[in-house]
């Protein structure tokens, strides 16, 4: 049983470094910058959706008598349904539902052929605007065979801008966004350019990460073969996957981890020389920080990293070039980074993950032979456990690992030497470790991460060709989903 539901999520984000100076911000779409197009010029699909999501993130109210700026802050558009689509397409004027249906501007397309960035219009385009005219921006197919799709529109003064999911045949009343479904037709902006670039495969172990914000949206990041950070989102319990990978920035990145504090996702990466860098996505306001800031303390030669949070403090660990564990902390919204890396212990460590239960951070590491070890940091007492304890069950040859918690139980997964997924659990404060590793499925897996929404754990893994897959464990029912589902967006070799 799969608990993944296809859904739409906001991809326009914001970031503010709470503990170091931030200069500027970059909107996340599937393009690397928000101002790639010019007014009235060609625009790619990802930028259209990024611009649309900016108004969604800012909750621009519906008002036919008012104008709001686009994401660049330099161009304003009327705050109604057609003004919203005009803004998303970066048109020179705020058109109306009739003037958008103009062959000099758009082409009619079959509703079954809609693509991200297209629109559904119910104005006949005969020169006289219908009193019930409305237009919505098509986001992506949720279930094309069933005619189910996600959209964004600026709907009315009560609901304002919103994201929705419906069917080509409409809801139970036969309506799409409150207007008869039978009256809609598809429109494609003549200067809309389809995105062609997708992330190439990820080869470095650990080069995938995921974190969840309070709206139950998982934000998944990978390192592409170009060494940059790429990101996609899944709104679990909502409208599902965004359906595309947004390229951010970076070069020669080789490992990732991330953690959420408030509704800000803090991403950490290792650069080519093993320095540690960070950038943030603030899902309250909709922006990523521009560029990467080096984590203070002068770390170099790091081989792996993991991050967990207690309250507003992030605890970041790395494996150093000597194979030992190092740690530093950032109190976001408070005193910031500690400014130093503390060496703990260990030798020959090659991969890390961590999970928080209560105020205790549980760190797990792979040793040189692929055995799995653990040690804890109790932030009630300020003490780390002495030494490392082998996780029961006799695992050897593990290649990668991830951990997430539901309640007081940590769920620990590894990729075995056979490329399959294995799992074990520890009920902290209860019965402890299950004392065995259960083999699940998969082959050729080479990197893995996990996160939790509600009582469901979501696993993400990179396959042998660089495609990204997911499977779920529902701890309400005790069931894993059968098989692996490819994450939409076309990440592949």
C-alpha positions as CSV (number, residue, x, y, z in Angstrom):
1,X,0.0,0.0,0.0
2,X,1.5,3.3,-1.1
3,X,0.9,6.4,1.1
4,X,2.3,8.7,-1.6
5,X,-0.4,10.9,-3.1
6,X,0.4,12.9,-6.2
7,X,0.0,16.6,-5.3
8,X,1.0,20.2,-6.0
9,X,3.4,22.0,-3.8
10,X,4.7,25.5,-3.7
11,X,8.1,25.7,-5.3
12,X,8.7,29.4,-4.8
13,X,10.5,29.7,-1.5
14,X,12.4,32.2,0.6
15,X,15.4,32.0,2.8
16,X,17.1,34.1,5.4
17,X,20.2,33.1,7.2
18,X,19.4,33.6,10.8
19,X,22.9,33.3,12.0
20,X,25.0,34.9,9.3
21,X,24.6,37.9,7.0
22,X,22.4,37.2,4.0
23,X,22.5,39.3,0.9
24,X,19.6,38.9,-1.5
25,X,17.4,36.0,-2.3
26,X,16.6,33.7,-5.2
27,X,13.3,32.3,-6.1
28,X,13.2,28.5,-6.6
29,X,11.5,27.2,-9.7
30,X,13.1,24.8,-12.1
31,X,15.3,27.6,-13.5
32,X,18.3,28.9,-11.8
33,X,17.1,32.5,-11.5
34,X,13.8,34.2,-11.4
35,X,14.5,36.9,-14.0
36,X,15.5,34.7,-16.9
37,X,12.8,36.2,-19.1
38,X,12.0,39.8,-20.2
39,X,8.6,41.4,-20.3
40,X,6.7,40.0,-23.2
41,X,9.5,37.7,-24.2
42,X,10.0,34.0,-24.3
43,X,9.7,32.3,-20.9
44,X,10.3,28.7,-19.9
45,X,7.8,26.5,-18.1
46,X,9.6,26.5,-14.8
47,X,9.8,30.3,-14.6
48,X,6.1,30.5,-15.3
49,X,5.4,28.2,-12.3
50,X,8.0,30.0,-10.1
51,X,6.3,33.3,-10.8
52,X,2.9,31.9,-10.1
53,X,4.1,30.3,-6.9
54,X,5.5,33.6,-5.8
55,X,2.0,35.1,-5.7
56,X,0.7,32.0,-4.0
57,X,3.5,32.2,-1.3
58,X,2.7,35.9,-0.8
59,X,-1.0,35.2,-0.7
60,X,-1.8,38.1,-3.0
61,X,-5.4,39.0,-2.4
62,X,-8.0,39.1,-5.2
63,X,-8.9,42.7,-6.1
64,X,-9.7,43.8,-9.6
65,X,-9.0,47.4,-8.7
66,X,-5.5,46.8,-7.3
67,X,-2.1,45.7,-8.7
68,X,0.7,43.7,-7.1
69,X,4.3,43.3,-8.1
70,X,5.8,40.2,-9.6
71,X,8.7,38.3,-8.1
72,X,11.2,40.8,-9.7
73,X,9.5,43.7,-7.8
74,X,9.7,45.8,-11.0
75,X,6.5,44.9,-12.8
76,X,2.9,45.0,-11.5
77,X,-0.2,43.2,-12.6
78,X,-3.9,43.4,-11.8
79,X,-4.9,41.1,-8.9
80,X,-7.6,39.0,-10.6
81,X,-7.6,35.7,-12.5
82,X,-6.4,37.1,-15.8
83,X,-4.0,39.5,-14.2
84,X,-2.5,36.5,-12.4
85,X,-2.0,34.5,-15.6
86,X,-0.6,37.6,-17.3
87,X,1.9,37.9,-14.5
88,X,2.8,34.2,-14.6
89,X,3.5,34.5,-18.4
90,X,5.4,37.8,-17.8
91,X,3.2,39.7,-20.3
92,X,3.6,43.4,-21.0
93,X,0.0,44.1,-19.9
94,X,-2.7,42.7,-17.6
95,X,-4.9,41.1,-20.1
96,X,-8.5,39.8,-19.5
97,X,-10.1,36.4,-20.1
98,X,-11.2,37.5,-23.6
99,X,-8.0,39.2,-24.8
100,X,-5.9,36.3,-23.6
101,X,-7.7,34.1,-26.2
102,X,-5.9,35.9,-29.0
103,X,-4.0,34.0,-31.7
104,X,-1.3,36.7,-31.7
105,X,-0.7,35.8,-28.0
106,X,-1.9,32.3,-27.4
107,X,-2.8,29.1,-29.2
108,X,-5.8,26.9,-28.3
109,X,-4.8,23.4,-27.2
110,X,-6.9,20.3,-26.3
111,X,-7.5,20.0,-22.6
112,X,-6.0,16.5,-22.8
113,X,-2.8,18.0,-24.1
114,X,-2.3,20.6,-21.3
115,X,1.2,21.0,-20.0
116,X,2.6,22.9,-17.0
117,X,2.3,26.7,-17.6
118,X,-0.7,26.4,-19.9
119,X,-4.1,27.8,-18.9
120,X,-7.8,26.9,-18.9
121,X,-10.0,29.7,-20.1
122,X,-13.8,29.7,-20.2
123,X,-14.2,33.0,-22.1
124,X,-15.2,32.4,-25.8
125,X,-12.8,35.0,-27.2
126,X,-15.5,36.6,-29.4
127,X,-14.7,40.1,-28.3
128,X,-17.3,40.2,-25.6
129,X,-16.3,39.2,-22.1
130,X,-18.6,36.8,-20.3
131,X,-19.9,37.8,-17.0
132,X,-18.7,34.4,-15.6
133,X,-15.3,34.6,-17.4
134,X,-12.5,32.9,-15.5
135,X,-9.0,31.6,-16.2
136,X,-6.7,29.2,-14.2
137,X,-3.1,28.2,-14.6
138,X,-2.5,24.5,-15.2
139,X,0.2,23.2,-12.9
140,X,0.6,19.5,-13.7
141,X,-1.3,16.2,-14.2
142,X,-2.1,14.4,-10.9
143,X,-3.7,11.4,-12.8
144,X,-3.8,12.1,-16.5
145,X,-5.7,8.9,-17.3
146,X,-8.5,10.1,-15.0
147,X,-8.3,13.7,-16.1
148,X,-7.2,14.9,-12.7
149,X,-4.9,17.9,-12.6
150,X,-3.5,20.6,-10.2
151,X,-3.9,24.3,-10.9
152,X,-3.4,27.7,-9.4
153,X,-5.8,30.7,-9.8
154,X,-6.7,34.1,-8.4
155,X,-10.2,33.1,-7.7
156,X,-12.3,35.7,-5.8
157,X,-12.2,38.2,-2.9
158,X,-13.1,35.5,-0.4
159,X,-10.5,32.8,-1.4
160,X,-7.9,35.0,-3.1
161,X,-5.0,33.1,-4.8
162,X,-5.1,29.4,-4.2
163,X,-3.9,26.0,-5.4
164,X,-6.4,23.3,-6.2
165,X,-6.9,19.9,-7.7
166,X,-9.9,18.9,-9.8
167,X,-10.9,16.9,-12.9
168,X,-11.5,18.0,-16.5
169,X,-15.1,17.0,-16.0
170,X,-15.2,19.2,-12.9
171,X,-16.3,18.6,-9.3
172,X,-19.5,17.0,-8.2
173,X,-21.4,20.0,-9.5
174,X,-19.6,19.8,-12.9
175,X,-17.6,23.0,-12.2
176,X,-13.9,23.9,-12.4
177,X,-13.1,26.7,-10.0
178,X,-16.7,27.5,-9.7
179,X,-17.4,27.7,-13.4
180,X,-18.9,25.0,-15.7
181,X,-16.2,22.6,-16.8
182,X,-17.8,22.2,-20.2
183,X,-17.0,25.9,-21.0
184,X,-13.3,25.7,-20.6
185,X,-10.7,25.4,-23.3
186,X,-6.9,25.1,-23.2
187,X,-4.6,28.0,-24.0
188,X,-0.8,27.9,-24.5
189,X,1.2,31.1,-24.5
190,X,3.0,31.4,-27.9
191,X,6.3,32.2,-26.3
192,X,6.2,29.5,-23.7
193,X,9.3,27.3,-23.9
194,X,9.3,23.8,-22.4
195,X,12.1,23.0,-20.0
196,X,14.6,20.5,-21.3
197,X,17.2,20.2,-18.6
198,X,16.9,17.6,-15.9
199,X,19.3,16.6,-13.2
200,X,21.8,14.0,-14.2
201,X,22.6,11.1,-11.9
202,X,24.0,11.5,-8.5
203,X,27.1,9.4,-7.9
204,X,28.3,10.5,-4.4
205,X,26.9,8.5,-1.5
206,X,24.8,10.7,0.7
207,X,24.1,13.2,-2.1
208,X,20.3,13.2,-1.4
209,X,18.5,14.8,1.4
210,X,14.9,15.5,2.6
211,X,13.2,17.7,5.2
212,X,9.6,18.4,6.0
213,X,7.8,21.7,6.8
214,X,4.7,22.2,8.9
215,X,2.3,21.9,6.0
216,X,3.4,18.2,5.6
217,X,5.4,19.1,2.4
218,X,8.7,17.1,1.9
219,X,11.5,19.1,0.2
220,X,13.9,16.7,-1.5
221,X,17.3,17.8,-2.7
222,X,20.0,16.0,-4.7
223,X,23.3,16.8,-6.2
224,X,23.3,16.5,-10.0
225,X,26.2,15.3,-12.1
226,X,26.9,19.0,-12.7
227,X,27.6,19.4,-9.0
228,X,24.7,21.7,-8.3
229,X,21.8,21.4,-5.9
230,X,18.5,20.4,-7.4
231,X,15.2,20.4,-5.5
232,X,11.6,19.1,-5.8
233,X,8.7,19.0,-3.4
234,X,5.8,16.7,-2.4
235,X,2.8,18.0,-0.5
236,X,1.7,14.8,1.3
237,X,-2.0,14.7,2.0
238,X,-2.4,17.6,-0.4
239,X,-1.8,17.9,-4.1
240,X,1.4,15.8,-4.3
241,X,4.6,16.2,-6.2
242,X,5.5,19.4,-8.0
243,X,6.5,17.3,-10.9
244,X,9.8,19.1,-11.7
245,X,13.3,19.5,-10.3
246,X,14.4,23.1,-9.7
247,X,18.1,23.8,-10.3
248,X,19.6,26.0,-7.6
249,X,23.4,26.6,-7.5
250,X,26.7,25.2,-6.3
251,X,29.5,23.4,-8.0
252,X,31.3,20.2,-7.2
253,X,29.1,19.4,-4.2
254,X,29.5,15.9,-2.9
255,X,27.2,15.3,0.0
256,X,24.0,16.8,1.5
257,X,22.0,16.9,4.6
258,X,19.1,19.2,5.7
259,X,16.9,19.9,8.7
260,X,13.9,22.1,9.4
261,X,13.8,24.8,12.2
262,X,10.4,26.5,12.3
263,X,9.5,26.5,8.6
264,X,13.0,27.2,7.4
265,X,14.9,24.3,5.8
266,X,18.6,24.6,6.4
267,X,20.6,22.7,3.8
268,X,24.3,21.8,4.3
269,X,26.7,20.5,1.7
270,X,30.3,19.4,1.4
271,X,32.3,21.1,-1.3
272,X,35.0,19.5,-3.4
273,X,37.7,20.1,-0.7
274,X,35.5,18.9,2.2
275,X,34.6,22.4,3.4
276,X,31.0,22.7,4.8
277,X,28.5,25.1,3.3
278,X,24.9,26.1,4.0
279,X,22.0,27.8,2.3
280,X,18.4,28.2,3.5
281,X,14.8,28.0,2.1
282,X,12.3,29.9,4.2
283,X,8.8,28.5,3.4
284,X,7.1,31.3,5.3
285,X,8.2,33.9,2.8
286,X,9.2,32.1,-0.3
287,X,12.9,32.6,-1.0
288,X,16.2,30.8,-1.0
289,X,19.3,32.6,0.2
290,X,21.6,33.6,-2.7
291,X,24.7,31.5,-2.8
292,X,26.3,29.3,-0.2
293,X,27.8,30.5,3.1
294,X,30.7,28.5,4.7
295,X,29.9,27.1,8.1
296,X,32.2,28.8,10.6
297,X,35.1,26.8,12.1
298,X,37.3,26.1,9.2
299,X,36.4,22.5,8.5
300,X,38.2,20.9,5.5
301,X,38.5,17.4,4.3
302,X,35.1,16.3,5.6
303,X,33.8,13.1,4.0
304,X,30.2,12.8,5.2
305,X,27.7,14.9,7.2
306,X,24.4,14.9,9.0
307,X,22.2,17.4,10.8
308,X,19.5,17.2,13.5
309,X,17.7,19.8,15.6
310,X,16.6,20.2,19.1
311,X,14.4,23.2,19.4
312,X,15.9,26.1,17.4
313,X,19.4,24.6,17.5
314,X,20.9,22.6,14.7
315,X,23.6,20.0,15.6
316,X,25.8,19.4,12.6
317,X,28.3,16.5,12.4
318,X,30.9,15.5,9.9
319,X,33.3,12.7,9.3
320,X,36.7,14.2,9.1
321,X,39.6,13.2,6.8
322,X,40.9,11.1,9.8
323,X,37.6,9.1,9.9
324,X,36.6,10.6,13.2
325,X,33.3,12.4,14.2
326,X,33.3,16.2,14.5
327,X,30.4,18.4,15.7
328,X,29.3,22.0,15.7
329,X,26.0,23.8,16.5
330,X,24.0,26.7,15.2
331,X,21.4,28.4,17.4
332,X,19.1,29.9,14.7
333,X,17.4,33.1,15.9
334,X,19.8,33.2,18.9
335,X,23.5,33.2,19.2
336,X,24.2,31.6,15.8
337,X,27.1,29.2,15.1
338,X,29.4,28.1,17.8
339,X,32.3,28.9,15.5
340,X,34.2,25.8,16.2
341,X,34.3,22.1,15.3
342,X,34.7,19.7,18.3
343,X,36.4,16.4,17.6
344,X,34.7,13.4,19.2
345,X,35.8,9.9,18.4
346,X,35.7,7.1,15.9
347,X,38.0,5.9,13.1
348,X,37.4,4.7,9.6
349,X,33.8,6.1,9.6
350,X,32.4,6.6,6.1
351,X,28.8,7.7,6.3
352,X,26.5,9.4,8.9
353,X,22.8,9.9,9.7
354,X,21.0,11.2,12.8
355,X,17.6,11.5,14.3
356,X,16.2,13.4,17.3
357,X,14.0,11.8,20.0
358,X,13.0,14.2,22.7
359,X,16.1,16.3,23.4
360,X,18.5,13.5,22.5
361,X,20.3,13.3,19.1
362,X,21.0,9.8,18.0
363,X,23.9,9.6,15.6
364,X,24.5,6.5,13.4
365,X,27.6,5.8,11.4
366,X,29.0,3.2,9.0
367,X,32.4,1.8,9.9
368,X,35.1,0.8,7.5
369,X,33.6,-2.7,7.0
370,X,30.0,-1.5,6.6
371,X,29.0,-2.3,10.2
372,X,26.5,0.2,11.8
373,X,27.3,2.0,15.0
374,X,25.6,4.6,17.2
375,X,26.3,7.2,19.8
376,X,24.1,9.8,21.4
377,X,24.2,13.5,22.5
378,X,21.8,14.2,25.3
379,X,21.1,18.0,25.2
380,X,19.3,17.8,28.6
381,X,22.6,17.0,30.2
382,X,25.0,18.3,27.6
383,X,26.8,14.9,27.4
384,X,27.7,12.6,24.6
385,X,27.9,8.9,25.2
386,X,31.4,7.5,25.4
387,X,32.5,5.5,22.4
388,X,30.4,3.8,19.8
389,X,27.9,0.9,20.2
390,X,27.2,-1.5,17.3
391,X,23.6,-1.5,16.3
392,X,22.3,-5.0,17.0
393,X,21.5,-7.4,14.1
394,X,24.9,-8.1,12.6
395,X,24.8,-5.8,9.6
396,X,27.9,-5.8,7.5
397,X,28.8,-4.4,4.1
398,X,26.3,-1.5,4.3
399,X,26.9,1.3,1.8
400,X,24.6,4.1,3.0
401,X,22.2,4.8,5.8
402,X,19.3,7.0,6.9
403,X,17.3,7.5,10.1
404,X,14.0,9.1,11.0
405,X,11.8,9.0,14.1
406,X,8.1,8.6,14.7
407,X,7.4,9.4,18.4
408,X,10.1,7.8,20.5
409,X,11.0,5.2,17.8
410,X,13.9,5.6,15.4
411,X,13.6,3.8,12.1
412,X,17.1,3.1,10.6
413,X,17.6,1.9,7.1
414,X,20.7,0.9,5.2
415,X,21.6,0.0,1.6
416,X,23.3,-3.4,1.8
417,X,26.1,-4.7,-0.3
418,X,23.5,-6.1,-2.7
419,X,22.0,-2.7,-3.3
420,X,18.8,-3.5,-1.5
421,X,17.1,-1.6,1.4
422,X,17.3,-3.0,4.9
423,X,15.5,-1.7,8.0
424,X,15.6,-2.0,11.8
425,X,14.0,0.0,14.7
426,X,14.9,1.2,18.2
427,X,12.1,2.1,20.6
428,X,14.0,4.6,22.8
429,X,12.7,4.6,26.4
430,X,10.8,1.4,25.6
431,X,11.9,-2.0,24.3
432,X,15.0,-0.8,22.5
433,X,16.4,-2.3,19.3
434,X,14.4,-4.9,17.4
435,X,17.8,-6.8,17.1
436,X,17.4,-7.7,13.5
437,X,17.6,-6.2,10.0
438,X,14.7,-6.8,7.7
439,X,15.5,-6.9,4.0
440,X,12.9,-5.0,1.9
441,X,13.5,-4.5,-1.8
442,X,15.4,-2.6,-4.4
443,X,18.5,-3.3,-6.4
444,X,21.4,-1.0,-7.4
445,X,20.5,1.6,-4.8
446,X,23.4,3.9,-4.0
447,X,22.1,6.7,-1.8
448,X,19.2,7.0,0.6
449,X,17.4,9.6,2.8
450,X,14.2,9.7,4.7
451,X,11.7,12.0,6.4
452,X,8.4,11.8,8.3
453,X,4.9,13.3,7.9
454,X,2.4,12.4,10.6
455,X,3.1,8.7,11.3
456,X,4.4,7.9,7.9
457,X,8.1,7.6,6.9
458,X,9.0,8.5,3.4
459,X,12.2,6.9,2.0
460,X,14.0,8.4,-1.1
461,X,16.7,6.6,-2.9
462,X,18.9,7.0,-5.9
463,X,19.0,4.1,-8.2
464,X,21.8,2.8,-10.4
465,X,21.0,5.1,-13.3
466,X,20.6,8.2,-11.2
467,X,16.8,8.1,-11.1
468,X,15.2,9.0,-7.8
469,X,12.6,6.6,-6.2
470,X,10.5,6.6,-3.1
471,X,8.6,4.2,-0.9
472,X,6.7,4.6,2.4
473,X,6.2,3.0,5.8
474,X,2.9,3.8,7.4
475,X,3.4,3.2,11.1
476,X,-0.4,3.6,11.8
477,X,-0.9,0.3,9.8
478,X,2.5,-1.2,10.1
479,X,2.7,-1.5,6.3
480,X,5.4,-0.6,3.8
481,X,4.3,0.4,0.3
482,X,5.0,-2.3,-2.3
483,X,7.9,-1.6,-4.6
484,X,9.4,1.8,-5.5
485,X,7.8,4.7,-7.3
486,X,9.9,7.0,-9.4
487,X,9.8,10.6,-8.1
488,X,8.2,12.8,-10.9
489,X,10.4,15.2,-12.8
490,X,12.7,13.0,-14.8
491,X,15.9,13.0,-12.8
492,X,18.0,10.4,-14.6
493,X,21.3,9.6,-16.3
